[in-house]
Amino acid sequence: MQLIGMLDSPYVRRVAISLRLLGLPFEHRAVSVFRHLDTFRTINPVVKAPTLVCDDGEVLMDSTLILEYAQGLAAAQGSLMPDAPAARPLALRRVGLALAACEKTVQIVYEHELRPPEKRHAPWLERVGTQLAAAYAALEESLAARPLPPPHQQLLQDGVTVAVAWSFTQMILPLQVARAAHPVLDAYAHEAERHPAFTAHPQS
């Protein structure tokens, strides 16, 4: 399999780390949707990262759908979701909050970097910033109330996605969401970044 995309994308990095945890061999190709547009188009005309080229040549996109496929391949290896059905709603809520935080981070960056200053829409930026803050506030509250196991003991999809999202926002918008206001989240992400699956795919 080939994973196409840059590790500065939280979606690409989430997939890379998860594939490693699932024990699935793959080749990572660092192709940028911006700098290598023509190359990316030859792989996936939609130019969406991450893209996964399967062994049979089928091309998949969207991190959640790619991971659903990967989980099917690795069924014998175990799941990155909790075994107990009662624990799944909480894990899925955390994954959803983390993915929402990624989305809002990207929207803020694009508004600043891709739109001319005179065309930036302040009410939109305020709305997205409020959504970003709400997502991380909810994650902090959730992790404080029901902590995730230490990453070196157990690392499942909610832990992967939460840590990847937090590291991404702190890298790209360090002044937008204060570390001091999210001590549990920050400590968990810091520890996760030392896990071999994370260090094998460092944030670009």
Backbone hydrogen bonds, N-H to C=O, Kabsch-Sander energy under -0.5 kcal/mol:
donor,donor_aa,acceptor,acceptor_aa,energy
2,Q,53,V,-2.0
3,L,27,E,-3.0
4,I,2,Q,-0.6
4,I,51,T,-3.4
5,G,29,R,-2.3
9,S,6,M,-1.6
13,R,9,S,-2.5
14,R,10,P,-2.3
15,V,11,Y,-1.6
16,A,12,V,-2.6
17,I,13,R,-2.6
18,S,14,R,-2.0
19,L,15,V,-2.9
20,R,16,A,-1.9
21,L,17,I,-2.3
22,L,18,S,-2.1
23,G,20,R,-1.2
24,L,19,L,-2.5
27,E,1,M,-2.8
29,R,3,L,-3.1
29,R,27,E,-0.6
30,A,28,H,-0.6
31,V,29,R,-2.0
32,S,30,A,-0.5
36,H,32,S,-1.2
37,L,34,F,-0.8
40,F,36,H,-2.7
41,R,37,L,-2.3
42,T,38,D,-1.3
43,I,39,T,-0.8
43,I,40,F,-1.0
44,N,40,F,-3.2
47,V,44,N,-2.3
51,T,4,I,-1.8
52,L,60,L,-2.6
53,V,2,Q,-2.9
53,V,51,T,-0.5
54,C,52,L,-0.8
54,C,58,E,-3.3
57,G,54,C,-2.0
60,L,52,L,-3.1
60,L,58,E,-0.6
62,D,50,P,-1.1
66,I,62,D,-2.7
67,L,63,S,-2.4
68,E,64,T,-1.7
69,Y,65,L,-2.1
70,A,66,I,-2.7
71,Q,67,L,-2.5
72,G,68,E,-1.4
73,L,69,Y,-1.8
74,A,70,A,-2.0
75,A,72,G,-1.0
77,Q,74,A,-1.9
78,G,74,A,-0.7
78,G,75,A,-1.0
87,A,84,A,-1.7
88,R,84,A,-0.6
88,R,85,P,-1.0
91,A,87,A,-1.7
92,L,88,R,-3.1
93,R,89,P,-2.4
94,R,90,L,-2.3
95,V,91,A,-2.3
96,G,92,L,-2.6
97,L,93,R,-2.5
98,A,94,R,-2.4
99,L,95,V,-2.6
100,A,96,G,-2.2
101,A,97,L,-2.2
102,C,98,A,-2.1
103,E,99,L,-2.5
104,K,100,A,-2.5
105,T,101,A,-2.2
106,V,102,C,-2.5
107,Q,103,E,-2.2
108,I,104,K,-2.1
109,V,105,T,-2.3
110,Y,106,V,-2.8
111,E,107,Q,-2.1
112,H,108,I,-1.7
113,E,109,V,-3.0
114,L,110,Y,-2.5
115,R,110,Y,-0.7
119,K,116,P,-2.3
120,R,116,P,-0.5
120,R,117,P,-1.1
122,A,120,R,-0.8
125,L,121,H,-2.2
126,E,122,A,-2.5
127,R,123,P,-2.2
128,V,124,W,-2.7
129,G,125,L,-2.5
130,T,126,E,-2.1
131,Q,127,R,-2.1
132,L,128,V,-2.6
133,A,129,G,-2.4
134,A,130,T,-2.2
135,A,131,Q,-2.2
136,Y,132,L,-2.0
137,A,133,A,-2.3
138,A,134,A,-2.4
139,L,135,A,-2.0
140,E,136,Y,-2.5
141,E,137,A,-2.3
142,S,138,A,-2.4
143,L,139,L,-2.9
144,A,140,E,-2.1
145,A,141,E,-2.0
146,R,142,S,-2.7
153,Q,150,P,-2.2
154,Q,150,P,-2.2
157,Q,80,L,-3.6
160,V,156,L,-2.5
161,T,157,Q,-2.6
162,V,158,D,-2.3
163,A,159,G,-2.3
164,V,160,V,-2.6
165,A,161,T,-2.4
166,W,162,V,-2.4
167,S,163,A,-2.4
168,F,164,V,-2.1
169,T,165,A,-2.5
170,Q,166,W,-2.4
171,M,167,S,-1.7
172,I,168,F,-2.5
173,L,169,T,-3.0
176,Q,173,L,-1.6
177,V,173,L,-0.8
181,A,178,A,-0.5
182,H,179,R,-2.1
186,D,182,H,-2.7
187,A,183,P,-2.2
188,Y,184,V,-2.3
189,A,185,L,-2.4
190,H,186,D,-2.3
191,E,187,A,-2.0
192,A,188,Y,-2.6
193,E,189,A,-2.3
194,R,191,E,-1.4
195,H,192,A,-2.1
198,F,195,H,-1.2
199,T,195,H,-2.6
200,A,196,P,-1.8
201,H,198,F,-1.2
